[in-house]
Amino acid sequence: MYNKVTQKDVSDLKKIVGESDVLFGEEISTDYAHDELGGIEKMPEALVRVVSTEQVSEIMKLAYERNIPVTVRGSGTGLVGSAVAVEGGILLETTKMNKILALDKDNSTITVQPGVLLMELAAFAEENEFLYPPDPGEKSATIGGNISTNAGGMRAVKYGVTRDYVRSLTVVMPNGEILTLGGAVAKNSSGYSLKDLVIGSEGTLCIICEAVLKLVPLPKVSISLLVPFKDRRSAIEAVPKIIRSKVIPTAVEYMSRDTIVFSENYLGKKFPDIKNDAYILLTFDGNSDEQVENDMRIVADLCLEIGAIDVYIVDTDERKKSVWSARGAFLEAIKASTTEMDECDVVVPVNKIDEFIKYTHALAEEHGIRIPSFGHAGDGNLHIYICRDDLSEEDWQKTLQVCFDSMYEMAEKMGGLVSGEHGIGYAKKEYMKKQYGDTPIALMQGIKKVFDEKNILNPGKICF
């Protein structure tokens, strides 16, 4: 179906980007065969590092003419194999396209290349008294990757997800044509939103080369509350009651004691409290101490009224660092506690969170394995991890299949979806097909064909 990358192709690619930015065959590190979890592995035939939209355009013209598949990769922090070159071909790395191009203070927008890291964008925005609200847990992910998966994160309860902050995209089509989708305006009802089709498409439709992103004024005050509960059910049942109150927290995170202990051991730092089985971590922000303290007091009183053991105010820099560094390390901490793991990134209605987590505990007991979890309790997005520990390869694969089948089926019964923020990639495409059915999948395949008639961009992902 596809042509292999030849020495002539390599020579022509080097003419586009330079000798040092094209690697071929055994020159490529095996790190490029997988993403963060490593469950799906396939080596690309050529690795090409780009620095400009024009280079991407020339590479795609070459790939289109010679029918070579191209997979785009940022930092490789994905968890579903989206950036794995499952059909070989060219792996196009965008980490060198890492410039912040412009800050427009009057229109509250920032223009960036796709290789800018989330933590770099966040720091730059804050230095200029702005906030870029999307806040996924992996701060070393690239903005291009965040846009490609429509990443959410901890502040989604109040501020929304990545899609809500993308004003326009400069993209390269599979045939090398350069287009601008959307515009640097606050409103747009001019026909179909092609920009929004690209957001969340995981590099299957076109290649993102520039983004104009919306910023908001940086809140002057931010305070967190750590609220312990006697058990998981009490903690989770508090969440919809908090959401229904007149206060909108910036973040509402669920944490279990065992996950916090993993993080403590991983970081070598103590968490403020680990005496209780379950915790809710909330953040409030605003422009005055009075406003934030009033919001915090309303929610603190509500939590105590509905069964919280206590309420700890996280207001000093030391406490904030202790709590949020632990929360940010959950994924790596769980990964470090086992020999191998895989993730179920489901989203369920908020009032079904407790029921779903309870179901995962029953699965763990039934199969004699560990299934730790944490999640964005405010929007029902849960991160469930199946740990291999001492299982043989055969037993591990069987257990994974049974657990994933069971959890995705249960999520669907509860009115949930296969992925809340990590995308579909290669790992989840069969589950998405099963959940959506023939017509929605056919519509997605039709969109893909219109954008990419030769199916050379990130083939084998999402709906193929």
N, C-alpha and C positions, 0 to 999 in steps of 0.2 A: 504493500500500500504506500509506504513512504520510502524515499531514497536514503541511503546511508550517507553520512558525511565523508567526503573524500579528501585527499590531500589537496586537490585543487580548491575545494570549498574552504579548507583551512587557510590556504594561501590568500584567497580572496577576502576572507574574514579579517585576516591580519592587515590587509590593505585598508580596511575600514577603520579598525580600532587600534592598530599597532601590534607589533610582535609580542610584547609582553602580556597583552590582555586576551590572548587566545591560547587555551590549553587543549590538547588533543590526546585521546586515549589514556594511556597509563600516566600521563603528566597530571591528570586530574585527581585530586584527593578524594578518598572514599567518603569523606564528610558530605560531598555533594550528591551522594546516592540516596540520602534520606533527609527527613526533617527532624524536628525536636524529639518526637517519640520513636522514630526509627522503625515503625511497624511495616512500612512499605519501602523497598529498596530497589533502585535501578540506576545504573551509571549512565550519564549522558555520554554521547560520543565526542562532543566538543563543549567547552565552557568558554563563554565570551563575556567579558566585562565591559560595560558601556558607560560613557560619561555624558552623552547628549541625546536629545530627541532625534537629531539628524543621523546619528550612528544607528539608533534603533530602526529608523526608517530604511536605511540602506541594507541592514541585516535582514529585515523582513522582506524587502524586494528580492533579495537573493534566495531566501528560504521559500518564498512563494513561487518563484520561477522554477526552483529545483525540487519542489515538493519535499522539503525537510521540516519535520516537526520542531516547534520551538516552545520551550517551557520557561516562564519567567520566575526568577527567584530573588527575594530580598535577603533578609537575615537568616532565613531558614528556621524560624521559630514556630512554624505551623505544626499542627497536631493531626492532620488528616491526609497527608501526602499530596497536598495541592501543588507544592513546588518540586515534586519528584518527576523526573523525565521518564515516565513509564513506557514511552515509545522510543526512548533514546533521543537521537537528534541533538539539537543545540539547547544548552541551558544558558539562558540570558540573565546574567547577574547585574542587578541595578544598584548595588550598594555604593558604587562610586558616583552615582547621580544623587549626591547628598547635600545639595546647596539650598539654603533658604534664600529665595530670589528677591522677594519684596515684602514689605510690611506696609499696608495701607491703613493708617490709623483713622482716617476720616470715614472709611467704609468698613472698618473692623474686619479686614481680611488679610490673609497671609498667603503668599504663593511659594510653593515648595516643590522640589524634585522628589521622586518616589523613594529614594534611598535615605532621606532624612529619618533619623530615629525618633520614635515617639518621645523619648526623654529629652532629646535635643530640642524638639519643637516646643514641648511643655516649658522647658527652662527659658528658651528665647521669648516665648509669649509672656511669661511671668516677669522677666526683666523689663518688658515694655508695658507692664500693668494690664496684661490681657490674660485670659484663660482659654486654653483649647480644651473643651470639656471631655471628649471621649477619653476614657482612662482604663484600657485593658491592663490586665495584670502583668503582661510581658512588655516592660518598658524599652527593651532593646529591639523590639519589632520595628520594621520600617513603616512609614506612612502609606506607601504603596500597598504593602501587605494588609494593613488595617482597612484601607479602602476596598481592596479586593475581597475581603471577607465580611465587610460591614461590621467591623469589630464594635463591641459595646463597652463592657467594663463596669466599674463600680459606681460611676456617677450617672449611669443611664436612667436611674429612677427619676432624677430631677431634670437632667439635661438632654436625655435621648442618646442616640447612637451615632456612629460615624456618618451615616447617610444624611443626618440632619445638619451636618457642618460642611458638606461639600457643595461649593457654589459652581465650580466648573472644572473640567478635566481636559487636558491636552493629551490625546491618545494617538497611537500609531496602529492603523488597521493591519490585518494580515497581509495585505498586498503592498504595505509600506506607505500608504497615504496618511498624512498627518491631519487630524481633525481637532477642533475644539468643541466640546459638548457642554451645554449649559452656558452660564455667563456670570459675571461678577455683580449680579443684581440680587436683591432680596426676594423678589417674586418672579415667577415664570410660569405662564400657562400657554406657552407657544408650542402646541403640538405634543407629540409623544415625548416623554422625558428619557432620551437616550442615555443621558448621564446616569440616571438612576438604574438603568438596566446594567450598566457597567459596574456600578457599586455592588459588591457581593458576588460578582461573576468569576472570581478566582483566576483571572488571566485567561479565560476561555474565549473572550470576545474580541479583545484588543489589548494593547499594552499601555498602561498609564505612565506618562512621562512628565507631567506637571499637574499640580492641583492647586486651585484657589479655594482656601478653607475659611470658613467663618470663625471669628473669635468673639468672645464676650468679655465685658469688663471684669478684671480680676476682683473677686470678692475680697473685702478688706479684713474679714474675720472668718475663721474656720475653727470649729470645735468638734471633737468626737465624743461619743458615749460608748463605753463598753458595758454591756448589760448581761450578767450571768443569769441563767435559768436552771432550775433543778433537773430538767430533762429536755430532750429534743423537741418533743411535742409542744411543750409550754413555750419554747422559744419561737418555733415556727408559727404557732397560732397567734402570737403577738404581732406578726408582720402585717397581715391584712388590716388589723385594728390600727396599727400605726399609719398605714397608707390611707385609711379612711379618715384619719384625724385632719384637722385644718392645716397641719404642718406638712411640708414636703421635704423630707431629708434629702441630702445630696446623695447619700449612699446608705444601703441597708444590706449588710453582709451577714450570712450565717456561718458559724464556725463550730465545729465539735471539738471536744477536749483532746481526742486522740490526734486530730490533725494539728492542733496547736503544739502538742508535745513533739510531733515529727519536726515541726518548724523550729522549736526550741533546740532540739538536738542538732539540726542541720546548721543553724546559725550560731550555736553556742551562746545564745543570749536568753535571758529569762523573760517570760511573758508576765504582765502584771498580776494575772490571776489564772490558775488552772485547777481550782478546787471543784469546779462544777462541770457538768456534762455538756452543756450547750451555751453558746453565747450569740448575742446579736451585737454587731458593731455598726454604729450609726455615725454619720457626719452631717453637720449643719453648716451652711455658709451664708454670708450676707454682708451688708455694708455697714452695719453698726453692731456694737456689743449688745445693745439693748434688744435688737431684733433677734439675734442669734441665741442669746441667753433665754429669751422668752420662748422661742421655738423649742430649745433644748429642755426647758423646764416642763413644758406641756407634755412632751414625749416621755421624759423621765417619770413624771407623775403617773402617766398612763401605764408605763411598763410596770411600775411598782404595784399599781392597782390590779393588774391582770396576772401577777404572780412572779415578777422578777425577784431574784434573791437580793440584788443591790443594783446600784447604778454608779459606775466610775466615770468621772469626767477626765477626758484625755485632752488636756489643754497645754501642757508644757511641751517644749521641743523634745525632751528626753522621752516622755511618755508616748508622744505621737510616733517617734522613730521606733520605739519598742513595739508598739501595736501594729503599725502599718508595715514595718519591715517584715514582721512575722507573717502578716496576711499576704504580702507580696511574694513570700518564699514558699507558699503552700505547695505549688506544683513541683518545684525542685526538691522540696523536703520529702514529699511522698515518693518521688522518683528515686531519691537516695536511699529510701528505706526498703527497697525491693530490688530484685534482679532484673525485672522488666515490668512494664505496665502499659495499659491502654486506657483510653478515655471515652466516656459516654457524656457528651455535651448536650444534654437535653434541655428543653424549656417547657415548663408546665404551668398551668394557671397557679397563681400565688397560693390559693387556698388548697392546692393539691401537693404542695411541697412536702409536708410531713408524711403524707401517705406514700409518696414516691420514695422518700429516703427510707421509710420503714420497710418498703418492699425490697430495696437494695440490701438491707440488713438481713432479711429473710433469705435472699439469694445467697449471700455470703455464708450464712449458716448452713444452708442446704448443700453448698458445694465445698465447704471447708476452706474458704479463701478469705482474704481481706478485701473489702471494698470501701475504702475511706472516701469522704466527700466533703465539699464545701460549695458555696455558691452565692450568687447575687440574689438574696432572698427578696429584695424589693421588686424584681421583675420575673422571678421564677426560673432563672437560668442556673442550672445546677451542673457542677463538674464532679462526675463520679469516676473513680479510678479503680480498675480491676488489677490487682497485684499478683504477679506470678509467684514470687517467693521461691519455693522449692519444687514447683511442679515440673515434670518432664515436658519436653517440647510437645509431645503428642497430647498429653493431658491439658497443657496450657491452651493449645489451639482449640480443643474440644470445649473447654470451659469458657473461653472467650466467646465462641460462637453461641453457646447456649445462653450466656449472660446477656450479650448484646441483643440477641433475638428477644429475650424476655423483657429487657428494659425498654427497648424501643416500642415493643408491642404495648407495654403498660403505659408508656408516655402517650401513645396514640389514643388509648382508651380514655385517658384523662383529659384529652383535648390538647395535648402538647405537640411539639414538633421535634424532628431529629436533631437539629442544631440551633443553639441560641446565639452563638457568636464565633465559633471556630470554623464554620463552613462545612462543605460536604466533601470536596476533594475526591480522592480515590476510595478512601476507607468507608465512607458512608453512603455512597451513591446507590447501592442496592436497597438500603433501608429507605432512602428518600423515594425511590421509584415505587417501592411497595406501599408506602404511606400515601403518596400523591395520586397514584393511579395513572392510567394511560393518557388521558387528555391533557392534564397539566404538563406531563413529561413531553408529550408531543409538541406542545406550545414552546417549551424551552428548547427542544431540539430544532424547531423551526426558526427561533430567534438565533440560535447558534449558527444555523446554515446561512442565514441572511448576512450575518457579520463575517462568517468564516466558512465560505463554501467548500474549501479544500480540507477543512478540519485539521489545520496545522498548528493552531494555538492551543497548547496545553491539552492535547487529546487524551481521552480516557478518563476525564474528570466530570463530576456533577451528573450529567444526564446521558453520557455516552459510555 
